[in-house]
Amino acid sequence: IDYVTDPLTGTPLTLPPWLGWGVSMLWIVGVTNAINLIDGLDGLATGVSAIICATLTVIAWQGGHVMGVCLGVGLLGGLLGFLPWNFPPARIFLGDTGSLFIGYGLAVQALEGYRQAALLPFIVPVLALGVPILDTALSIVRRLRLHAPIFSADRLHMHHRLLETRGSIRAAVLQFYFLTACFGLIALSFTRLQGAV
């Protein structure tokens, strides 16, 4: 992130390099780990990431960001090719390496599509990645409230709770896909606002 745009005047404000790099690294590490955290059910991280990737690719295409489109098409092709093997009951699994790679790819794709951090350009990728970001934020708040270590594992993530109520991995995963698609449609609708792309 090289600069931020003043939402009142529209003038670009150049960020100091250390701050731009710091915010960019925080975004990459956060999104990478958010995708890793939702990889708790067969096909969940793959399908959710495919929906997010498709959303970010359309947004990058609307904004004329060629690198974001190229990254998105490549990652989306890999995700859609892998999904039939990973959908419940899974025959092949992502593992930490796969989910971390996908999270990194989505974080970089979002940065490539949005180089500035004005209010609307910043909100659009956050909305597209809303489901993993929300799950991660809720996990951190829950662990802080319970005085548990932030990095400790538990079975209280959104997908675990959804699995308890639905009773079927396939039903829980499909409901997560629907929620992610809703967030993606909201992100796409935000791109129609003035100055969002």
N, CA, C and O of each residue as an XYZ file, in Angstrom:
788
protein
N       0.865     -1.165      0.000
C       0.000      0.000      0.000
C       0.905      1.220      0.000
O       1.617      1.473      0.973
N       0.879      1.978     -1.092
C       1.797      3.107     -1.258
C       1.243      4.408     -0.700
O       1.996      5.238     -0.190
N      -0.063      4.590     -0.793
C      -0.644      5.848     -0.348
C      -2.087      5.619      0.066
O      -2.692      4.601     -0.270
N      -2.627      6.578      0.798
C      -4.043      6.569      1.169
C      -4.683      7.790      0.544
O      -4.031      8.814      0.341
N      -5.957      7.675      0.242
C      -6.690      8.792     -0.337
C      -7.565      9.417      0.729
O      -8.325      8.725      1.405
N      -7.459     10.714      0.876
C      -8.293     11.443      1.818
C      -9.746     11.342      1.351
O     -10.061     11.808      0.256
N     -10.660     10.735      2.167
C     -12.033     10.553      1.715
C     -12.797     11.864      1.528
O     -13.804     11.885      0.820
N     -12.346     12.953      2.142
C     -13.058     14.220      2.022
C     -12.630     15.013      0.788
O     -13.471     15.571      0.082
N     -11.321     15.061      0.530
C     -10.828     15.869     -0.586
C     -10.462     15.047     -1.815
O     -10.411     15.579     -2.924
N     -10.206     13.747     -1.626
C      -9.805     12.896     -2.742
C      -8.343     13.020     -3.110
O      -7.913     12.466     -4.122
N      -7.566     13.737     -2.306
C      -6.143     13.894     -2.612
C      -5.352     12.715     -2.043
O      -5.600     12.282     -0.917
N      -4.399     12.197     -2.823
C      -3.588     11.083     -2.327
C      -2.526     11.558     -1.335
O      -1.871     12.579     -1.546
N      -2.372     10.812     -0.269
C      -1.359     11.100      0.747
C      -0.358      9.955      0.741
O      -0.717      8.810      1.015
N       0.886     10.259      0.431
C       1.921      9.221      0.357
C       2.249      8.727      1.755
O       2.471      9.519      2.671
N       2.278      7.403      1.908
C       2.631      6.809      3.190
C       4.138      6.664      3.304
O       4.807      6.449      2.293
N       4.692      6.774      4.506
C       6.102      6.444      4.673
C       6.303      4.965      4.319
O       5.429      4.141      4.584
N       7.447      4.632      3.724
C       7.654      3.237      3.299
C       7.469      2.217      4.417
O       6.914      1.142      4.191
N       7.933      2.551      5.631
C       7.814      1.596      6.727
C       6.350      1.320      7.070
O       6.000      0.195      7.426
N       5.495      2.335      6.967
C       4.080      2.141      7.280
C       3.379      1.364      6.174
O       2.568      0.481      6.452
N       3.691      1.692      4.910
C       3.104      0.959      3.789
C       3.463     -0.512      3.824
O       2.609     -1.378      3.633
N       4.744     -0.791      4.073
C       5.175     -2.193      4.167
C       4.543     -2.878      5.370
O       4.145     -4.040      5.287
N       4.450     -2.157      6.499
C       3.869     -2.755      7.705
C       2.412     -3.133      7.522
O       2.000     -4.228      7.903
N       1.629     -2.236      6.941
C       0.201     -2.504      6.709
C       0.046     -3.646      5.702
O      -0.805     -4.519      5.870
N       0.875     -3.633      4.655
C       0.796     -4.694      3.642
C       1.133     -6.057      4.244
O       0.450     -7.044      3.970
N       2.179     -6.112      5.060
C       2.560     -7.386      5.682
C       1.502     -7.864      6.673
O       1.218     -9.059      6.756
N       0.922     -6.933      7.423
C      -0.155     -7.304      8.356
C      -1.339     -7.892      7.596
O      -1.930     -8.879      8.035
N      -1.692     -7.289      6.452
C      -2.779     -7.796      5.620
C      -2.458     -9.198      5.111
O      -3.300    -10.091      5.195
N      -1.256     -9.400      4.588
C      -0.885    -10.700      4.018
C      -0.882    -11.779      5.089
O      -1.430    -12.861      4.876
N      -0.276    -11.505      6.230
C      -0.222    -12.501      7.306
C      -1.620    -12.784      7.847
O      -1.958    -13.936      8.117
N      -2.432    -11.742      8.006
C      -3.788    -11.930      8.537
C      -4.668    -12.755      7.622
O      -5.336    -13.682      8.080
N      -4.681    -12.433      6.322
C      -5.527    -13.175      5.377
C      -5.016    -14.608      5.219
O      -5.812    -15.543      5.142
N      -3.706    -14.783      5.173
C      -3.135    -16.123      5.042
C      -3.582    -17.013      6.191
O      -3.985    -18.156      5.974
N      -3.513    -16.500      7.401
C      -3.917    -17.296      8.558
C      -5.429    -17.441      8.672
O      -5.915    -18.438      9.207
N      -6.183    -16.454      8.175
C      -7.648    -16.567      8.210
C      -8.114    -17.732      7.342
O      -9.015    -18.473      7.733
N      -7.507    -17.901      6.167
C      -7.876    -19.033      5.311
C      -7.449    -20.344      5.966
O      -8.166    -21.341      5.880
N      -6.304    -20.349      6.612
C      -5.854    -21.564      7.297
C      -6.813    -21.945      8.426
O      -7.054    -23.130      8.660
N      -7.361    -20.951      9.126
C      -8.255    -21.244     10.246
C      -9.593    -21.829      9.812
O     -10.200    -22.587     10.569
N     -10.072    -21.496      8.607
C     -11.364    -22.063      8.200
C     -11.214    -23.428      7.537
O     -12.211    -24.017      7.118
N     -10.010    -23.936      7.435
C      -9.791    -25.249      6.827
C     -10.042    -26.343      7.858
O      -9.135    -27.093      8.220
N     -11.286    -26.422      8.325
C     -11.629    -27.392      9.357
C     -12.604    -28.467      8.905
O     -12.821    -29.441      9.627
N     -13.199    -28.310      7.718
C     -14.123    -29.303      7.169
C     -13.720    -29.594      5.732
O     -13.103    -28.759      5.071
N     -14.069    -30.778      5.255
C     -13.752    -31.145      3.873
C     -14.339    -30.137      2.896
O     -15.535    -29.851      2.939
N     -13.514    -29.605      2.029
C     -13.971    -28.715      0.972
C     -14.283    -27.302      1.396
O     -14.624    -26.479      0.547
N     -14.181    -26.981      2.677
C     -14.584    -25.657      3.141
C     -13.633    -24.572      2.656
O     -14.064    -23.621      2.004
N     -12.351    -24.699      2.962
C     -11.396    -23.659      2.567
C     -11.284    -23.555      1.051
O     -11.148    -22.455      0.516
N     -11.340    -24.685      0.355
C     -11.211    -24.669     -1.111
C     -12.390    -23.945     -1.757
O     -12.186    -23.072     -2.601
N     -13.613    -24.292     -1.376
C     -14.794    -23.682     -1.979
C     -14.951    -22.225     -1.613
O     -15.262    -21.394     -2.467
N     -14.737    -21.908     -0.342
C     -14.831    -20.509      0.098
C     -13.779    -19.671     -0.620
O     -14.064    -18.558     -1.061
N     -12.569    -20.202     -0.736
C     -11.498    -19.471     -1.426
C     -11.807    -19.297     -2.907
O     -11.478    -18.262     -3.487
N     -12.437    -20.296     -3.530
C     -12.800    -20.178     -4.944
C     -13.821    -19.060     -5.146
O     -13.723    -18.299     -6.109
N     -14.794    -18.957     -4.251
C     -15.802    -17.900     -4.348
C     -15.155    -16.526     -4.132
O     -15.448    -15.577     -4.858
N     -14.283    -16.429     -3.137
C     -13.575    -15.168     -2.876
C     -12.695    -14.804     -4.065
O     -12.658    -13.647     -4.486
N     -11.991    -15.787     -4.601
C     -11.090    -15.546     -5.734
C     -11.876    -15.070     -6.953
O     -11.447    -14.147     -7.645
N     -13.017    -15.690     -7.217
C     -13.848    -15.253     -8.339
C     -14.313    -13.816     -8.140
O     -14.315    -13.025     -9.083
N     -14.706    -13.478     -6.915
C     -15.144    -12.111     -6.614
C     -14.019    -11.112     -6.832
O     -14.216    -10.084     -7.480
N     -12.835    -11.410     -6.292
C     -11.699    -10.499     -6.438
C     -11.262    -10.377     -7.894
O     -10.806     -9.317     -8.322
N     -11.402    -11.464     -8.657
C     -11.030    -11.424    -10.068
C     -11.972    -10.521    -10.855
O     -11.527     -9.733    -11.688
N     -13.269    -10.633    -10.594
C     -14.244     -9.764    -11.268
C     -13.991     -8.301    -10.901
O     -14.051     -7.422    -11.761
N     -13.711     -8.046     -9.630
C     -13.454     -6.676     -9.181
C     -12.187     -6.127     -9.835
O     -12.164     -4.975    -10.269
N     -11.131     -6.946     -9.908
C      -9.891     -6.504    -10.562
C     -10.130     -6.248    -12.048
O      -9.576     -5.303    -12.610
N     -10.949     -7.081    -12.688
C     -11.269     -6.896    -14.104
C     -12.041     -5.589    -14.316
O     -11.774     -4.854    -15.267
N     -13.002     -5.302    -13.425
C     -13.762     -4.060    -13.524
C     -12.854     -2.847    -13.395
O     -13.082     -1.827    -14.045
N     -11.821     -2.955    -12.555
C     -10.918     -1.836    -12.338
C      -9.758     -1.779    -13.313
O      -8.950     -0.853    -13.254
N      -9.659     -2.757    -14.214
C      -8.572     -2.770    -15.185
C      -7.223     -3.134    -14.600
O      -6.189     -2.727    -15.130
N      -7.215     -3.902    -13.506
C      -5.968     -4.323    -12.857
C      -5.541     -5.673    -13.437
O      -5.996     -6.725    -12.989
N      -4.666     -5.625    -14.432
C      -4.300     -6.821    -15.195
C      -3.638     -7.868    -14.313
O      -3.957     -9.051    -14.425
N      -2.717     -7.457    -13.431
C      -2.019     -8.424    -12.585
C      -2.994     -9.126    -11.639
O      -2.875    -10.329    -11.409
N      -3.958     -8.380    -11.091
C      -4.962     -8.998    -10.222
C      -5.811    -10.015    -10.959
O      -6.156    -11.057    -10.403
N      -6.154     -9.717    -12.223
C      -6.935    -10.662    -13.029
C      -6.116    -11.912    -13.325
O      -6.628    -13.027    -13.222
N      -4.853    -11.738    -13.690
C      -3.992    -12.894    -13.998
C      -3.806    -13.783    -12.779
O      -3.911    -15.006    -12.879
N      -3.530    -13.181    -11.631
C      -3.390    -13.962    -10.400
C      -4.687    -14.697    -10.080
O      -4.674    -15.868     -9.702
N      -5.802    -13.995    -10.237
C      -7.097    -14.579     -9.914
C      -7.472    -15.736    -10.808
O      -7.959    -16.757    -10.324
N      -7.254    -15.600    -12.104
C      -7.606    -16.673    -13.041
C      -6.769    -17.922    -12.759
O      -7.290    -19.037    -12.773
N      -5.471    -17.733    -12.502
C      -4.608    -18.878    -12.201
C      -5.013    -19.589    -10.922
O      -5.120    -20.815    -10.892
N      -5.241    -18.811     -9.854
C      -5.619    -19.399     -8.574
C      -7.003    -20.030     -8.648
O      -7.219    -21.107     -8.092
N      -7.943    -19.377     -9.327
C      -9.299    -19.914     -9.447
C      -9.303    -21.230    -10.206
O     -10.017    -22.162     -9.835
N      -8.508    -21.313    -11.271
C      -8.415    -22.568    -12.021
C      -7.903    -23.710    -11.158
O      -8.425    -24.824    -11.216
N      -6.881    -23.432    -10.358
C      -6.354    -24.462     -9.462
C      -7.369    -24.889     -8.407
O      -7.499    -26.076     -8.106
N      -8.083    -23.921     -7.849
C      -9.082    -24.233     -6.818
C     -10.239    -25.044     -7.380
O     -10.677    -26.014     -6.762
N     -10.739    -24.649     -8.556
C     -11.871    -25.377     -9.150
C     -11.448    -26.778     -9.602
O     -12.252    -27.710     -9.557
N     -10.207    -26.931    -10.033
C      -9.716    -28.257    -10.401
C      -9.542    -29.172     -9.198
O      -9.697    -30.388     -9.305
N      -9.221    -28.582     -8.056
C      -8.994    -29.364     -6.835
C     -10.285    -29.656     -6.075
O     -10.374    -30.666     -5.376
N     -11.286    -28.782     -6.204
C     -12.508    -28.889     -5.396
C     -13.234    -30.227     -5.520
O     -13.678    -30.744     -4.495
N     -13.385    -30.827     -6.713
C     -14.080    -32.119     -6.756
C     -13.403    -33.212     -5.921
O     -14.070    -34.122     -5.429
N     -12.100    -33.120     -5.766
C     -11.366    -34.117     -4.977
C     -11.391    -33.798     -3.487
O     -11.111    -34.665     -2.659
N     -11.724    -32.556     -3.147
C     -11.696    -32.098     -1.765
C     -13.093    -31.957     -1.167
O     -13.238    -31.836      0.049
N     -14.130    -31.974     -2.025
C     -15.504    -31.815     -1.542
C     -15.899    -33.057     -0.744
O     -15.469    -34.160     -1.082
N     -16.716    -32.902      0.319
C     -17.053    -34.045      1.169
C     -17.764    -35.169      0.418
O     -18.691    -34.901     -0.346
N     -17.353    -36.404      0.618
C     -16.219    -36.869      1.419
C     -14.905    -36.691      0.650
O     -14.771    -37.174     -0.474
N     -13.957    -36.009      1.249
C     -12.711    -35.651      0.569
C     -11.819    -36.866      0.351
O     -11.713    -37.751      1.200
N     -11.177    -36.876     -0.828
C     -10.182    -37.907     -1.126
C      -8.772    -37.344     -1.052
O      -7.812    -38.089     -0.858
N      -8.646    -36.020     -1.209
C      -7.361    -35.332     -1.091
C      -7.572    -34.120     -0.190
O      -8.619    -33.476     -0.251
N      -6.592    -33.811      0.637
C      -6.718    -32.716      1.601
C      -5.701    -31.617      1.321
O      -4.624    -31.871      0.781
N      -6.062    -30.388      1.697
C      -5.160    -29.258      1.520
C      -3.980    -29.326      2.466
O      -2.831    -29.178      2.049
N      -4.256    -29.545      3.719
C      -3.219    -29.442      4.733
C      -2.869    -27.983      4.977
O      -3.400    -27.086      4.322
N      -1.971    -27.756      5.925
C      -1.571    -26.381      6.234
C      -0.860    -25.725      5.061
O      -1.069    -24.539      4.802
N      -0.036    -26.461      4.355
C       0.701    -25.887      3.237
C      -0.247    -25.386      2.153
O      -0.056    -24.292      1.623
N      -1.261    -26.171      1.820
C      -2.217    -25.760      0.796
C      -3.048    -24.573      1.215
O      -3.225    -23.636      0.436
N      -3.567    -24.593      2.441
C      -4.423    -23.488      2.882
C      -3.618    -22.202      3.068
O      -4.122    -21.115      2.785
N      -2.381    -22.311      3.538
C      -1.547    -21.117      3.678
C      -1.190    -20.532      2.317
O      -1.152    -19.312      2.157
N      -0.927    -21.397      1.330
C      -0.623    -20.912     -0.017
C      -1.834    -20.194     -0.619
O      -1.696    -19.132     -1.225
N      -3.013    -20.782     -0.448
C      -4.232    -20.155     -0.975
C      -4.480    -18.814     -0.289
O      -4.812    -17.831     -0.953
N      -4.322    -18.767      1.028
C      -4.501    -17.510      1.748
C      -3.531    -16.440      1.284
O      -3.902    -15.276      1.131
N      -2.283    -16.839      1.059
C      -1.291    -15.886      0.553
C      -1.689    -15.388     -0.838
O      -1.594    -14.195     -1.125
N      -2.132    -16.302     -1.693
C      -2.551    -15.912     -3.037
C      -3.703    -14.926     -3.021
O      -3.706    -13.963     -3.787
N      -4.689    -15.156     -2.152
C      -5.834    -14.239     -2.057
C      -5.419    -12.877     -1.502
O      -5.909    -11.843     -1.955
N      -4.515    -12.879     -0.519
C      -4.052    -11.619      0.061
C      -3.317    -10.781     -0.980
O      -3.533     -9.573     -1.079
N      -2.449    -11.426     -1.754
C      -1.691    -10.705     -2.779
C      -2.621    -10.243     -3.895
O      -2.465     -9.138     -4.414
N      -3.589    -11.082     -4.266
C      -4.545    -10.686     -5.300
C      -5.338     -9.455     -4.864
O      -5.566     -8.549     -5.664
N      -5.753     -9.422     -3.611
C      -6.495     -8.264     -3.105
C      -5.611     -7.013     -3.110
O      -6.085     -5.924     -3.433
N      -4.338     -7.159     -2.757
C      -3.429     -6.013     -2.773
C      -3.168     -5.524     -4.196
O      -3.079     -4.320     -4.438
N      -3.046     -6.455     -5.128
C      -2.797     -6.061     -6.516
C      -3.984     -5.298     -7.098
O      -3.810     -4.376     -7.896
N      -5.176     -5.686     -6.697
C      -6.366     -5.006     -7.200
C      -6.604     -3.663     -6.538
O      -7.265     -2.796     -7.109
N      -6.067     -3.481     -5.329
C      -6.318     -2.262     -4.560
C      -5.025     -1.746     -3.973
O      -4.643     -2.127     -2.866
N      -4.353     -0.885     -4.704
C      -3.082     -0.345     -4.250
C      -3.266      0.803     -3.267
O      -2.381      1.047     -2.446
N      -4.375      1.506     -3.324
C      -4.587      2.621     -2.404
C      -5.557      2.198     -1.309
O      -6.307      1.235     -1.470
N      -5.538      2.914     -0.209
C      -6.358      2.543      0.945
C      -7.379      3.616      1.274
O      -7.523      3.990      2.438
N      -8.085      4.117      0.280
C      -9.223      4.990      0.560
C     -10.306      4.139      1.205
O     -10.202      2.912      1.238
N     -11.331      4.780      1.711
C     -12.349      4.056      2.463
C     -12.994      2.960      1.627
O     -12.996      1.801      2.041
N     -13.540      3.293      0.461
C     -14.232      2.288     -0.338
C     -13.289      1.228     -0.909
O     -13.613      0.044     -0.825
N     -12.139      1.593     -1.486
C     -11.252      0.547     -1.977
C     -10.776     -0.396     -0.886
O     -10.489     -1.559     -1.167
N     -10.685      0.074      0.345
C     -10.260     -0.796      1.431
C     -11.389     -1.723      1.867
O     -11.139     -2.872      2.231
N     -12.625     -1.238      1.833
C     -13.760     -2.034      2.301
C     -14.087     -3.176      1.347
O     -14.503     -4.243      1.798
N     -13.913     -2.985      0.046
C     -14.314     -4.003     -0.930
C     -13.583     -5.332     -0.723
O     -14.255     -6.359     -0.626
N     -12.233     -5.378     -0.648
C     -11.599     -6.679     -0.407
C     -11.899     -7.247      0.985
O     -11.947     -8.465      1.160
N     -12.098     -6.373      1.967
C     -12.461     -6.863      3.308
C     -13.819     -7.546      3.263
O     -14.015     -8.577      3.907
N     -14.765     -6.981      2.504
C     -16.073     -7.625      2.357
C     -15.961     -8.943      1.601
O     -16.592     -9.929      1.980
N     -15.164     -8.970      0.537
C     -15.002    -10.206     -0.229
C     -14.427    -11.313      0.646
O     -14.798    -12.477      0.498
N     -13.531    -10.959      1.551
C     -12.913    -11.925      2.468
C     -13.623    -11.945      3.820
O     -13.045    -12.364      4.823
N     -14.871    -11.493      3.843
C     -15.600    -11.304      5.088
C     -15.750    -12.540      5.949
O     -15.614    -12.452      7.169
N     -16.025    -13.689      5.355
C     -16.268    -14.896      6.151
C     -15.010    -15.341      6.894
O     -15.077    -15.534      8.108
N     -13.853    -15.515      6.219
C     -12.663    -15.902      6.983
C     -12.201    -14.830      7.970
O     -11.731    -15.154      9.061
N     -12.332    -13.556      7.595
C     -11.923    -12.489      8.512
C     -12.827    -12.474      9.746
O     -12.346    -12.306     10.866
N     -14.128    -12.647      9.541
C     -15.073    -12.666     10.666
C     -14.794    -13.848     11.591
O     -14.808    -13.692     12.812
N     -14.543    -15.020     11.027
C     -14.253    -16.197     11.847
C     -12.979    -15.988     12.657
O     -12.926    -16.344     13.834
N     -11.955    -15.415     12.037
C     -10.696    -15.163     12.746
C     -10.890    -14.137     13.854
O     -10.399    -14.326     14.967
N     -11.598    -13.057     13.561
C     -11.837    -12.019     14.571
C     -12.632    -12.568     15.755
O     -12.318    -12.281     16.910
N     -13.659    -13.356     15.460
C     -14.449    -13.954     16.544
C     -13.613    -14.920     17.379
O     -13.782    -15.000     18.596
N     -12.716    -15.651     16.728
C     -11.844    -16.575     17.461
C     -10.921    -15.821     18.408
O     -10.732    -16.230     19.553
N     -10.347    -14.722     17.934
C      -9.439    -13.935     18.775
C     -10.194    -13.333     19.951
O      -9.719    -13.392     21.085
N     -11.360    -12.759     19.697
C     -12.163    -12.157     20.777
C     -12.576    -13.228     21.780
O     -12.501    -13.006     22.988
N     -13.010    -14.385     21.290
C     -13.442    -15.462     22.176
C     -12.299    -15.929     23.075
O     -12.497    -16.133     24.273
N     -11.116    -16.097     22.510
C      -9.974    -16.575     23.297
C      -9.492    -15.527     24.292
O      -9.070    -15.867     25.398
N      -9.552    -14.259     23.908
C      -9.188    -13.207     24.856
C     -10.178    -13.153     26.012
O      -9.787    -12.987     27.167
N     -11.453    -13.295     25.694
C     -12.485    -13.255     26.730
C     -12.361    -14.422     27.708
O     -12.625    -14.276     28.901
N     -11.955    -15.582     27.185
C     -11.792    -16.773     28.027
C     -10.400    -16.862     28.648
O     -10.081    -17.837     29.329
N      -9.571    -15.843     28.413
C      -8.185    -15.816     28.910
C      -7.389    -17.023     28.435
O      -6.538    -17.543     29.157
N      -7.670    -17.457     27.229
C      -6.929    -18.568     26.609
C      -5.895    -17.983     25.658
O      -6.071    -16.870     25.162
N      -4.816    -18.722     25.398
C      -3.823    -18.235     24.425
C      -4.486    -18.033     23.054
O      -5.292    -18.859     22.625
N      -4.145    -16.938     22.375
C      -4.769    -16.606     21.089
C      -4.517    -17.695     20.057
O      -5.375    -17.954     19.214
N      -3.356    -18.335     20.109
C      -2.995    -19.325     19.095
C      -3.384    -20.751     19.482
O      -2.995    -21.697     18.798
N      -4.143    -20.925     20.564
C      -4.566    -22.272     20.960
C      -5.709    -22.745     20.065
O      -6.547    -21.953     19.635
N      -5.728    -24.039     19.796
C      -6.777    -24.614     18.946
C      -8.036    -24.873     19.777
O      -7.958    -25.162     20.971
N      -9.184    -24.766     19.131
C     -10.448    -25.123     19.776
C     -11.436    -25.569     18.702
O     -11.153    -25.479     17.507
N     -12.579    -26.044     19.134
C     -13.618    -26.489     18.204
C     -14.843    -25.587     18.320
O     -15.981    -26.054     18.307
N     -14.585    -24.287     18.435
C     -15.668    -23.321     18.565
C     -15.739    -22.371     17.378
O     -16.386    -21.327     17.458
N     -15.080    -22.726     16.278
C     -15.151    -21.898     15.073
C     -16.566    -21.946     14.500
O     -17.365    -22.813     14.853
N     -16.856    -21.006     13.616
C     -18.185    -20.935     13.009
C     -18.549    -22.238     12.311
O     -19.688    -22.693     12.411
N     -17.593    -22.846     11.601
C     -17.915    -24.070     10.867
C     -18.174    -25.243     11.810
O     -18.977    -26.118     11.489
N     -17.507    -25.278     12.971
C     -17.792    -26.342     13.936
C     -19.195    -26.180     14.525
O     -19.918    -27.163     14.688
N     -19.571    -24.960     14.837
C     -20.902    -24.712     15.386
C     -21.991    -24.995     14.350
O     -23.055    -25.519     14.678
N     -21.709    -24.643     13.104
C     -22.661    -24.923     12.032
C     -22.801    -26.431     11.823
O     -23.899    -26.922     11.560
N     -21.705    -27.156     11.938
C     -21.746    -28.618     11.811
C     -22.603    -29.232     12.909
O     -23.333    -30.192     12.661
N     -22.520    -28.686     14.125
C     -23.333    -29.206     15.226
C     -24.819    -29.012     14.959
O     -25.624    -29.888     15.275
N     -25.193    -27.870     14.380
C     -26.613    -27.615     14.143
C     -27.122    -28.341     12.901
O     -28.273    -28.776     12.880
N     -26.300    -28.483     11.872
C     -26.726    -29.124     10.621
C     -26.553    -30.639     10.658
O     -27.331    -31.368     10.042
N     -25.536    -31.117     11.379
C     -25.324    -32.553     11.497
C     -24.648    -33.195     10.304
O     -24.311    -34.378     10.357
N     -24.441    -32.457      9.238
C     -23.834    -32.987      8.029
C     -22.741    -32.043      7.564
O     -22.944    -30.831      7.484
N     -21.569    -32.611      7.256
C     -20.463    -31.786      6.758
C     -20.868    -31.108      5.459
O     -20.615    -29.918      5.274
N     -21.497    -31.858      4.557
C     -21.890    -31.306      3.260
C     -22.855    -30.130      3.424
O     -22.702    -29.114      2.746
N     -23.842    -30.252      4.309
C     -24.807    -29.158      4.529
C     -24.120    -27.945      5.134
O     -24.410    -26.814      4.744
N     -23.212    -28.162      6.080
C     -22.504    -27.045      6.702
C     -21.615    -26.327      5.681
O     -21.556    -25.098      5.660
N     -20.927    -27.097      4.840
C     -20.040    -26.511      3.838
C     -20.848    -25.714      2.817
O     -20.463    -24.600      2.460
N     -21.955    -26.266      2.346
C     -22.777    -25.552      1.370
C     -23.355    -24.266      1.948
O     -23.489    -23.268      1.240
N     -23.697    -24.289      3.233
C     -24.211    -23.073      3.864
C     -23.108    -22.016      3.965
O     -23.370    -20.823      3.815
N     -21.883    -22.457      4.218
C     -20.747    -21.537      4.239
C     -20.496    -20.954      2.848
O     -20.181    -19.772      2.716
N     -20.634    -21.779      1.816
C     -20.485    -21.278      0.443
C     -21.514    -20.175      0.160
O     -21.192    -19.144     -0.430
N     -22.741    -20.414      0.590
C     -23.801    -19.427      0.369
C     -23.484    -18.109      1.079
O     -23.647    -17.033      0.504
N     -23.031    -18.199      2.329
C     -22.682    -17.000      3.090
C     -21.534    -16.246      2.423
O     -21.556    -15.018      2.351
N     -20.539    -16.974      1.939
C     -19.405    -16.339      1.255
C     -19.863    -15.676     -0.039
O     -19.411    -14.579     -0.367
N     -20.753    -16.332     -0.771
C     -21.281    -15.741     -2.008
C     -22.056    -14.463     -1.713
O     -21.989    -13.507     -2.485
N     -22.789    -14.436     -0.605
C     -23.514    -13.215     -0.218
C     -22.539    -12.079      0.059
O     -22.753    -10.955     -0.395
N     -21.470    -12.362      0.801
C     -20.453    -11.342      1.050
C     -19.814    -10.894     -0.260
O     -19.528     -9.710     -0.434
N     -19.588    -11.829     -1.185
C     -19.010    -11.473     -2.479
C     -19.923    -10.565     -3.278
O     -19.456     -9.615     -3.907
N     -21.217    -10.842     -3.262
C     -22.172     -9.982     -3.969
C     -22.235     -8.586     -3.352
O     -22.377     -7.593     -4.067
N     -22.131     -8.512     -2.037
C     -22.103     -7.205     -1.373
C     -20.849     -6.443     -1.791
O     -20.911     -5.243     -2.060
N     -19.705     -7.138     -1.847
C     -18.457     -6.492     -2.278
C     -18.581     -5.993     -3.711
O     -18.148     -4.885     -4.027
N     -19.172     -6.812     -4.578
C     -19.365     -6.385     -5.969
C     -20.294     -5.178     -6.061
O     -20.083     -4.298     -6.895
N     -21.317     -5.130     -5.215
C     -22.224     -3.985     -5.242
C     -21.517     -2.713     -4.785
O     -21.846     -1.624     -5.256
N     -20.549     -2.833     -3.873
C     -19.796     -1.676     -3.423
C     -18.922     -1.102     -4.532
O     -18.613      0.090     -4.523
N     -18.522     -1.940     -5.487
C     -17.684     -1.433     -6.584
C     -18.465     -0.496     -7.496
O     -17.864      0.250     -8.270
N     -19.783     -0.521     -7.420
C     -20.602      0.363     -8.250
C     -20.661      1.772     -7.649
O     -21.095      2.708     -8.322
N     -20.232      1.934     -6.399
C     -20.228      3.259     -5.800
C     -19.092      4.087     -6.360
O     -18.089      3.540     -6.818
N     -19.236      5.369     -6.330
C     -18.244      6.301     -6.903
C     -16.889      6.104     -6.237
O     -16.772      6.196     -5.015
N     -15.871      5.834     -7.039
C     -14.497      5.775     -6.551
C     -14.115      4.491     -5.889
O     -13.061      4.428     -5.258
N     -14.932      3.442     -6.001
C     -14.597      2.192     -5.325
C     -13.633      1.343     -6.119
O     -12.971      0.486     -5.533
N     -13.517      1.531     -7.406
C     -12.613      0.709     -8.219
C     -11.592      1.621     -8.878
O     -10.726      1.148     -9.614
